[in-house]
């Protein structure tokens, strides 16, 4: 049996009036009075960045509960610092979910998000660049008018939204403007197909009660109900608030709280419930450890965590970190009183690290688990599926390939900074035809699989081990999964350390001992850049440039080449500013790297 997505499935099954079912937390929803059939829908916003909750921009048909479900979503879950979720929900509350690796923190600054909705496709955009598209048969069923909506709320589904802790409250999402353009094939002036005509933009200087309503309801799977007091206009922004019942509106009288304290070698990482003020956060005297000394404190760029340099800490004794006097960044700062938090100590991973994703300990592999502060590795989102007794060809480790997690969005592993060889283990155990499942995989910001269709490439229940190298420089290996058709999957993984200097420069006159693709130079660049790679044997070589959607932009090399170090240049003068990827295929060797064109 296949697992269902645990996220949007229960969003608005039954709308319950707020007065009929009061909840302890209060959120906000802003929605148009009118409904719209097709068009381009855009919003510029900054999300809340708090685990256990989300900020959204979407359209939804709520005019007639008897009609089939119709919804198009952009959901920014606060647990992620580099991810945006897209979804359409169709008749029978069927979800068509995809996670997009954004490459930036949606809570750090404003970005423009939007989607084009036509009878033939729905395409999503981030900062005016198309990043994902759905055009399957389900799109034709999205033929009912929908209202434009935005909300903030805290789901009951921990697997999807992350662990809820009311200490993160209050939380705010900021909306700068919303724009609507109608769909008129052949007559429009904007949009990828020139089929969209601008109709209106609301800059949120005030509540336009002729166009918008503030919602007062809740629904199953939602831990809050919506109240009008939590949709606030200030400084040309719509601010949607998630608060406690006793403190609604855009206000904050809550001091920072400590969410966790983790030992990182001889240092400690302190994670706060909100952004904290730099001077107080970096005052070493504000941190006390019995029997040890805090020598220095350094605030991270996101203002939510502090790295403490500590001497004299006995790792064999369980102790607490005591904090006080740390302030938040509110206009009138809130100041922490004394708070004690236990220090989390975990055993660093041993190499090679082997993980049985979706399964228990087996064959020397570690068991599957969810990501949280107290573990060294884990997945975010996803449903476990087992194919007990299935025969998987091409492997001596069939047990690992018989369990999977599908619909996962990200896998994280805490690692010392350095270079690693990552093996991702996958098999198509469900579909028996091509074009049923495909997905992208991004490792440390670099695409390593684009439009991967396991059945089309390998067949039914055939093992596939994808090898990728990764450079970790922030203490965490990040692996992202983006579903294109149906849900991405992962059966297992292994991680090994690589020696330094693997990609060192080679003499042009010496045959390299290995294949490698080097980082282009310069990077960022304008308008041209050099790409260097090395071959250890005569090879049939293809070097391509693709955009963020995996679409081919240029073919730089296509033919047989001799062993050695090769350099080619890409002249990108005709192409727009953006992120591009160059892909090298040389025999069985595959490698992908990212480059940035700035004009």
N, C-alpha and C positions, 0 to 999 in steps of 0.2 A: 504493500500500500504506500502511496506517495503522501508526503506531508504537505500541508497547506501553509502558506505564508501567514505568520502570526501578527502582521502589522496592521495594514489598513482594512483588513477583512471586516472589522467590527465598527468602523468609524461612525456611521450614522444609521444603523439598522432601525433604531427607534429614537426619534427626537422627543425628549421628555421635558416639559416645561420646568423652568428652574424652581418655581415655587412648589412643585410637586415632589421634588427630590433634591433637597439641599445637601451639598457636599462640603467637606472641610476646606477644600481649595477652590479658588475662583480664577477662572481663565477669561478669555475674551475671544469674540468672533465678530468680524466686520463683513457684511455681505450686501451685494447689490439688491435693490428692489426688483429690477428687471432681469430677465433671462436672455441669454444670447445663444444663437445657433451658429457655430463655426466662428473663426476669426483668429486674430493674434492677440494674446493676453500677456502683459508684461508688468513686472513690478521691480522696483529697486529697493532692496532691504538689507538689513543686518540682523542676523538671527541671535538667539539668546545664549547659545553655547553652554547649556546646563544639561547634565546627564539626566535621563528619565523623563524628558519633555521634548517638544518640538515646536517649530514655527513653520507655517505653511502658506502657500499661495495656490489656489485650485479653483476648479469649477465643478458644480454639483447640481444635479436636477432634484429639487425637493418639492416640485409643484404638485406632483401626483404620486403618492406612495404606491399606487397600483401599477405604475409603469416600470419597465425594466431599469435596473441600476445604470446610471450614467455619471461618471466622475473622471476628471483628469487632474493629476496631482503633481505638485512640487512640494516635497516635505524635507525639511532640514532638521535632522535629529541632533540634539545637543551633545550626544555622546561622541560624535565624530568631529574631528578637526580638519577634515579634508574631503568630505563626502556630501553629496546631495542625492536624494532619492526621487525617482520619477515613477509614475504609476498611472495606469488606466484601470478603472473598475467597471466591469460590464455585467450584463444580465446574469443572475445567479451569484452575485458578489464575487465574480472571478477577478483576481488580481493579475496584473501584467507588470511586475515590478522590475526595476533596474536601478542599480546604484551607480553613480557617476563619480569617478575620482576627480575631485575639483582641483587639487594642487594648491589650495589655499584654505584658510580657516574662515568659514562663512560668518563666524561671530566676531571676527577681527575688524571687518570693514564692510562697507556697502558694496553689493554687486547686483547686477541686473539679471533677473531670471525670467524666463518666459516660455511660451509654447505656441506653435501654430496648430490649429485644429481645423481640418478639412474633411470632406467625405472620404478621402483616400488615405490620409495619414495624420498622425500627430507627431510633431517634431519639437524637441526641447532645446532651448538655447541658454547659454551662460555667457554673460557679457557680450551678447550679440553674435556669438559663435554657436552654430548648431553642433550639439554633442551627442544626440541620441534621437532615434526615430523608430516609430512603430507603424507598420502598414499592413498588418495581418488582417484576416477576415473579421476579427472582432471590432476593428475600427468602424466598419459600416454600421454596427449596432449603436454607435454613439451618435444618434440622430435626433436627440431631444435637446431642447433649449436648456441651458444651465446658468445658474447664478455664479458670479465671481465672488470668491470668499477668501478670507485670511483668518487664521486663528492660531492661538497658542494653548497647549493643553498637555497634561501628563497622563500617558496611557497606562493601563493596567498590565500591558504585555511587556514584562521585563526583558524577555529574550530579544525583543525588537528594539525597545527604546532605551534599555539599560536600567540600572538600579536607581530607584527613586529614593531621594533623601530630602526631606523638607528643609534641611539646612541651606539648600541652594536658593531658597526664596528670599526676597522677591526676584523674579526674572522678567526681562523685558526684550521684546523684539521690536525693531524700528523699521517702519515703512516710509520711504521718501516719496514715492509716487506710484500710481497704477495707471496703465494705459490700455485702451482697447481699440483694435482696428478690425473692421468688418471684413468678411471674406467675400470678394467679388471677382471671380476668375477673369483675368484679362483686363481688369479695369483699375487695379490698385496701384499704389505708388511705393509701398514698402514690402519687405518680406522676401524670402529666398526666391519665390516664384512670381513676384510683382503682382500678387493677387490679394493684397490687403490694403484697405483704405483707412487711415486714421480717423477715428470718430471722436474720442475724447481722452483727455488726461486729467487726472485729479492729483494735485500737488499736496493735498492734505493740510492746507492752511487752516481748515476748520471742518466740522462735521456737516457735510452736504446732505441734509435730510430728505432732499428730493431724489437722491440717487442711492443712498446707503441706509442700512439698518444695523443696529447693534443687537446681537443675538442674546437671548435669555433662555437657553435650554441646555441639555446635556444629552449623553447617549451612552449605550453600553460600551464598556472598555475604556471609558474616560473617568479619571479620578477627580475631575473638577466639573463645575458647571459655569456657564458663561454669564457674566454680569455686565451691565452697561458701564459701570464705574471703571472697568478695566480696559476700556478702549478710550485712550486719552490723546488729545491733540496738543502738541507743544513744539515750538520752534520749527514749524513747518514739517512736522513728522506725525504720523499716526503711530502711537506706541501701544502695543498690545501687551498686557501685563498678566502674569501668573503669580498669584499671591495667596497668602493665608486668608481665611475668612474674616479675620479681625483687622486686616490692614490692606484694604483694597486701594487701587489707584497707583499712579506713578510716584511712589514715595518709598523711602528705604530708611528704616531705623534699626536694622539688624546688623550687628557686628559680624566680621568674618568668622567662619568656623573652620576647623581643621577636618578635612575629609580623610586624609591618610598621611602616615609618615612611613616611608620605606627606606631601608638601608640599601645603599648602593656602594658596595665596597666599604671604605672607611667614611663615606659621606652619608648624609641623610637627605631625602627628597621629601619636602613638605608640600602637600597639595591643599589649596584653600577652596572654600565654597564660592568665592567671588574674586574679582580683581582686587589686589591690595596695593597700597601706596608704597612707592619705592623706598623712601627713607626709613620708614618704620619697619618695612619687611627686611631691609638689609642691615638693621641694627642687631649685632650679634647678642647684645645683652638681653634682647627680648626672647631668647631661647635658652632654656635651662635643662640640663641633663644631669641627674645625680651621678657623681663620680666621673664626669667627663666635662670637656670644655668645648664650647662652640667658638671656633676661631674666626670664621667669616660666614657671611650669608650673601647669596647672589640671587636676585630675582630674575625669573625667566622672561622672555619677550612677551608672553601672553599675560603676564602679571598675575598668574594664578598658581604658580608654584615657586618654591625657593629651594636652592641647593645649599645645604649647610656643610661646611668643612669642620670636622670634629676630631679632637684628639682625646685619647684616654678612654674610648668607648669599649667596654668589655662585651664582645659579641656572644659570650656564653651566658650572660645574665639578661633576663627580660627586664626591660625598663621602659619608662615613659619619657616623652619629650613634653616639657611644660612651656607654654607660650603665653605671652601677654603683650599688650600695648601695640599690636599690629593693627593698622587702620585700613579701611577700605578707601575707594576713590570717589565716594559720593561727595556732593557739593559741601555738605556738613559731615565730615568723616565720622563713621561709627568705629569705635575702638574696642578691641578685644579685652575682656578681663582675663583672668588666669584660666587656662584650659590645658588639661593633660590628655595626651594621645599616645597609645601604645606604639612602639616601633615594630613595624612588620619586617621580619627577617625570613628570607627564603633561600633555598639552596640554589646557587647558579646552575644553569643547564650544563650538562656534560656532553662532549662531542665524541662521535657524531650524535646529534639529537634526532630521535626518531619519534614521530607522533602518529598514532592511529586515529585519524580524524573520523569521528562518528562512532568509534568503538572503544573497547576497554584495552587494558594492557595485554599485549600479545606479541610474540616473536621479537622481544626486545624493544618494542615500541611503547611509548608512553600513552596514557589514555586521553581521550577527547575531553575538553573542558571549555567553559566560557571564560572570556577575558575579564579580569577584574584586578584591583590593586594588589591582591594577596597572592597572585600567581605569576609565573614566569612566561607562560604562553597561553594562548586561547583564541577562540573565534568570537566574532561578533555577529549575532543573528544566525539564522540557519536552522534547519530541521534535520534530525537524524533519521536515516533510512537504512535498513538492513536487508541484504539479499542472502540470507542463510542458505548454505549449500550450493550457491551458484558456482559454476565452473568458469574461472577467469583464465584466459590463455595468455601466454607470453610472460609469465611470472612464476617464481617459486614462493611468493608471499601472497597467495590467494586470499588468505584471511583478511589482510589489510584492505584489499580491493572489494571485499564483500560488504563493508560498511561505508557509508558516505554521509557527508553533510551537504544538503543542497539548499539553495537560496541564501547562502552565506554572503556577507558583504565584505568582510575583512578578517584576516588572521594576523595576530601580532605575536612577536617573540622578543623578549628582553635579551639582548646580546651585548657583549663588549663591542665597542666601536672597532671596525675592521672589515675585512672582505670575506664573503661566504659563498659557498656553492649550495644552492637550494634546489632540491629535487621535489617536484610536485607530482603526486601519484593520482592518476585519474582513470576511470573506465566508464563507458556507457552501459549501465546495467538495466536501463528501463526502455529506452526507445530503440526500435528496430528499423529505423529508416533515417535518411538524411533530412536536414532542414527541420528538425524537431527541437533541437537544443543547440544553441551556440552562445559563446560568452567570451569576454576579454579577461585577461589577467594582467595586472600591473604590479611589479615588484619594486619597491622603493622608488616609485614614481616613473618607472620605465616599463612600457608595455612589453611583455614577453610572449603573450599569445593574443592574437587578434582574430575575432570571429572563429573561435575554436569549435568545430563540430566533430565531436569524438567519433560518432558513428561513421560520418563521411570519410574521416581520415584513417580510422583504424578498424572499424567494424563493431559488432555487438559483443560486449563482455571481453574486450581485448585490453590489456593493461597498457598504459602510457605513462612514462616517466619523463616529465619535462625538466630539463636542467637549465638553471639560470644563475648568473653571478649577481651578487648584490653588495653594495658598499653601505655599511651602517655607520652613521656619524652622530646619531642622537640617542643611542642606547636601545632602540627598538626597531626590529625588522617589521615592515608593514607590507602586507600582501593584500591587494584589492581585487575584487571580483565584480564584473559588470555583466549582468544577464542581457543578452540580445534577443534570443528566442528561448522561452521557458527559463529555467533556473540554473545558475552555475552550480558546479559541484566540486568536491574535493574528497578523496579517499584517504590520503596520507601524505606525509612529507618527511624528508630528512634534511638536516642542515649540517654542513661541515665547514670548518675554518679553512680559508685559503691563505697561503703564504703571501706576505707583502711583496710588491714589486712584480706581480705577474704580468702587468701591462706596462713594464718598463720599456723605454725606447730600445729598438733593435738596430743593429748596423744593417744598412741596405745590402751589404755584401755577404751577410751571414744568413743561412736558411734558419728561420725560427723553428723552435722545437714544438710550438703549439699554435693553434689558430687563435686570433684575438681581434677584436674591434675596439679601436681607441676612441677616446672622446674627441669630438671635432674641435678645431681651433680656428679662429676665436669662437667663443660661445659665452654670451649672446653675440650675434654678428649682424652685419649689414654692409653690402648686400650679399657677400659670398663668404664661404667657409671651406676649410680643408678637412677632409675625412681620411683617416689613415687606418689601415688594417693589415694584418699579417697572415700569411698562408704557410703551413708547414709541408704542403704537398701540392702537386698539380690538382687544380680544382675547377669545377664549373661554378662560376661566381655570379651572384646577382646582388647588386646593391641598390636599394630603392629608398625613396623618401615618401613618407605617408603623413597625412594630417591626423588630428586628434580623433577623427572618426574612423581611421584606418583606411581612408581613401588614398589611392596611389596619386602622388603628385609628380614624381619624376623617377626615371630609371637611369642611374648613373653608370652602372656596369652590368653587362649581361653577356657572359662568355667565359671561355676557359682561360685561366691565368696560371703562370708559373709560381712556384714557392718563392717567398720573400715578403718584403714590406712594400705595400702599395699605397699611393696617395692619389686621391681625386678631389676635385673641387665641385661645389654646388653653387651656381649663380642663382640666387633667389630674388633677383630684381623684380621679376613679374609677379611675385607672390606677396600676399598681405602679411602684416605683423602677426605673429602667433607662435604656438608650440608645434614643432614637427618632430618626427622620429625617423631615423635612418636604420634600415634593416639589412643585415648582411647574411646571405646564405652561401655557404661554401661546402659542397658535399653534404655531410651530416651536421656540419657546424651551423648554428643559428645564434645571432646576437642582435639586440636592439638597443639604441641609445637615443636620448632626448637632446634636442637643440632648440634654441630660441632665436627667432628672427625679430629684430626690433628696428623699425624704421622711424 
